[in-house]
Amino acid sequence: MNRSAFLGPILILLGIFMFLKGEITFSTGTIFEYFWPTLFVIPVGVFFHWLYFFILQRRGVGVLVPGGILLTAGVICQVSMLFDIWHLMWPGFMLAVAVGLFELYWFGGRNKWLLIPINILTVMSLLFFAIFSIGSLFSGIFHNQPIFAIVLIGAGLALMFMRSGRETSKY
């Protein structure tokens, strides 16, 4: 890998970060504060993948499990740090375990029993992502709005009476 292919995306991310955060004085502490996942977690995940593909020559498939977990968790932590959305990104840690296990499944012997925890963790993670993202969206739009509460109560009552009206007409 040449140096520009590695340094280019890092400089782009740093420029985007500086543009989004406004006037932040950059110091060693600031770089460690915001980019610790890129500096410490993601490289270890990449190291495990490099170890499997180039050093072990696809023989030690077990190193992909921590590699996938660390790489995914590092990306989740980096996005959370840059945009301060920890409250939305925490389901990504369940997805990280699913990614590590999926790599074991994909590059290993394709043991079909691994698909059970992979699917459970993936569905739970996506479900929690959806619930908390939609919840965060609605809390921003309808924050302390009694009108929204009244609409929900009215919709619930309408559904109850419409359903009970249909049931009585069947008999």
Secondary structure by P-SEA (a helix, b strand, c coil): ccaaaaaaaaaaaaaaaaaaaccccccaaaaaaccccccccaaaaaaaaaaaccccccccaaaaaaaaaaaaaaaaaaaaaaccccccccaaaaaaaaaaaaaaaaaccccccaaaaaaaaaaaaaaaaaaaaaaaaaaaaacccaaaaaaaaaaaaaaaaaaaaaaaaac
